[in-house]
């Protein structure tokens, strides 16, 4: 309960900081919604011409985009430092977090909020609502899928960026990894062969962020539920192990810092 209170306090502080520049915050949200909508127009035009792709229709793509966008948005808004963790480690900026009696990794990740993530959340929920799969049990499966997606997004990037403890700055590597996961999470798994599907379920877990949760919402199956649950748990545990192992090698930045 103390950790949850601390987490909510961080989110409250991030929101208050965003409200100091309210116009910029709202502008980020609006532009992100528009950006996602413009990107989805491609799929609208594609399915208008071809009808469906191996059983996938434009409504299924709305569902897929809804899950992936909401998962990404929630990750960025509530745990914004998951995209800059490698830079924080390489620059010796973990000192501040190490000096406080709070869970280090959680504190680092949640101490920043990316305002545009709220735009992704709003777009994702709206996309799901108009996809035709909005029912009460469908919403519950949607929520479970998004939660698993958030865990996998954050865990995967944490694993990649924790390599900074051993190899130095991983900014370029993490950007490539993030782009790959985002890109492949927005494509139907029906387009890929067996080998590619295996890679997207394990090494590059894009399918666990988009396709598998989408299939789970489309039609409940214990296999899909097991895949997203096991994927989220495994990647979370692995991320914490890698981060804690790297933390033993961490060298202070020897800098006086003020965290706002």
N, C-alpha and C positions, 0 to 999 in steps of 0.2 A: 504493500500500500504506500509506503514511503517513496518507493521508486516511481510509482504511478503519479503520486502528487508532484514529485520533482519533474516528471515528464510533462505533465499538464502545465506546470509553472513555466517551463521552457517554451512551450507552444504559445502560452499567453503572452510571454515577453516578446516572442517573435511577431505575433499579431500586432501588439502595441507598437513595435518598431515599424512595421509596415504601414500602420495607420498614421504615422508621422508624415508620410508622403503618400497620402491617400490617392491623389490623382494618378501618380505613377503606378501604384499598386493596382488600381482598377483598370488602367490602360494595359498593363501586362496581361491581366485576365482576359480582357476583350480581344486583344491581338492574338493570344494563344487560341482562343475559341475560333476566331476567324481563320487562323493558320491551319488548324485541324480540319475545319470545314472545307477549305480550299483543297487540301491534300486529298480528302475523301472524294472530291468531285471526279477524280480519275477513275475510281472504282464504280461510281454511278454510271459514267460513260461506258466503261468496260462491260458491265453487266447489262446495260441497255442494248448493247450490240450482241453479246454472246449468251445472255440469259442466265446460265449457271456454269460453274466449273466443278465438275465431279461432285455434284450435289450441293455445292455452296452457291447461295444466292446473295443478292445485295443486302437482304435483311440479316443474313449470317455475318456478312462483313461489318454491318453496323454493330452487331453484337461483339465481334472480335475487336473492333476499334474501341468500343465502349469499355471493354475489360482492360485492354492494354493502356488506353489513355488514362483511365482512372487509377490503375496501378502505378503508372509512371508519375501522375500528378500527385498522388498521396505520398509517394516516396520523396519527391522533390519538395513538396510543401512542408511535410512534417519532419523529414530527415535530410535537409538540404545539403549537409556536408558530405553525404555519401558520394558526391561527384568530385569532391576536392580533398578527400582524405589523404591521398598520396602526397599531395603538395604540403599538407599540414605536417605529415610525418617527415618528409624530406627537409623541410625548413625548420625543424625543431620546435614546432609550435604546440607539441603535445604537453609541454611543461606545465602550462596553465591547468590542463585537465588532470594531470597527475598530482597536482597539489591539493585537489579537492576530494573529499570522501564520498564520491559518487561513482557509479559504474562508468568507467572511462569511455568505452566504445559508444555506449548509448548517449553519453553527454556530448561527445564530439559530434555524432551524427545529427542529434536533435537541436544543437545550439544554433543552427542556421535554417532559414526557411527561404525557398525559392518561390517568390510570389506568383510567377506564371503557372506554377503547379496547380493552383486553384482553378485556373482556366481549363486545364486538362481534366480535373475532377468534374467540373460542371459539364464540360463537353461529353465526357465519358458516360456520365449518368444519363444525360439527355439522349445520347446515341443508343444506350441500352433501352431506355424508355420507349423509343419509337421503333425499335427493332422488331417488335412483335412477340418478344419473349418475356415481356414484363407480366409476371404473375407473382403471387406471394412466395410460392416455393421457388420460382425462377429468380426472384430477387435475393432470396437466401443463398442460392447457389452462386449468383453473381457476387454477393458479398464475400463468400468463401473463396471464390476464384480470385477476386481482387486482392484479398488479404494474402493469399499465397503468392500472388504476383509481386506485391510489395516486398515480402520477405525475400523472394528470389532476386529481384532487382538489387536491393540493398546488399544482400549477402554476396552476390556475384561480384559487384563492384568493390565491396570491402576486401574480398579475397585478392582481386587483381591489384588494388592499391596498397594492400598490406605488403606486397612484394617490395615496396619502397624501403622497408626495413633492411632488405638484403641487397637490392640493386640500385637504390637511389630513386630519383624522381620518376614516377610512372605516369605522369600526366598524359603523354602521347599514347601510351599503351591503353590506359583506362578510357580515353576518348574513342579509340578504335573499338574496344570491347563494348562500350556503351552503345555506339552507333550500330554495331552488329546486332546486339540484342534487340534494340528498338526496331531496326529494319525488319529482321526476320520474324519478330513477334506479330507483325502486321500483315503477314501473308498466310493463306490457308495451307495447312500441312498437306493437303491433297496435291499440291503442286510439286512436292519433293519425293525423291525415291527413299528407299528404306535406310540407306546409309546416312543420308542427309537428315532424316528424321531422328535417327539415333544420336547424331551430333547435336541436334537442336533440343534433345531431351537431357543431354548430359554435359558435354564440354561447353557448349554455348546454349544455355537453357532458355532460349527464346520461346520454344513451344510450350514450356511450363508457364510462361507469362501470358501468352495469348491463346494458342490453339487448344491446348488441353482444357483450360477453364471454359473456353467457348463451347467445346464439345460437351462439357459437363453441364453447362446451362441449357444447351439444346436438348439434351436427353440425359437424365440421371443414369450414371453407371458407377458401380463400385470401383471399377478399374481406374476411371478418371479421377475419382475422389482420392484413391490411394496414390495415384501419380502426383497430384498437386500437393497433397499432404506430406508425402515422403520427400518430395523435392524440396519443399519449403523447410522441413526439419533438417534434412541432410545439409543443405547449403547454409542454413543458419549456424548449425553446430560447427561445420567446417570453417566458416568465416570467423567464428569466435576463437577456434583453436589456432588458426593462422595468425590472427591479430595478437593473441596473447603470447604466442611463440615469438613473434617479431618484437613485441614490446620488451622482451628480455634483452634484445640487441640494441634497443633505442638509446641514442646518445643525445643529451640535452642540447638545445639550441643555444644555451647560455645567453639568452636575451631577455630583457625586461619587456613584458608585454601587458597590454591592457585589453581585456576582452569586453566588448560592448554588446 
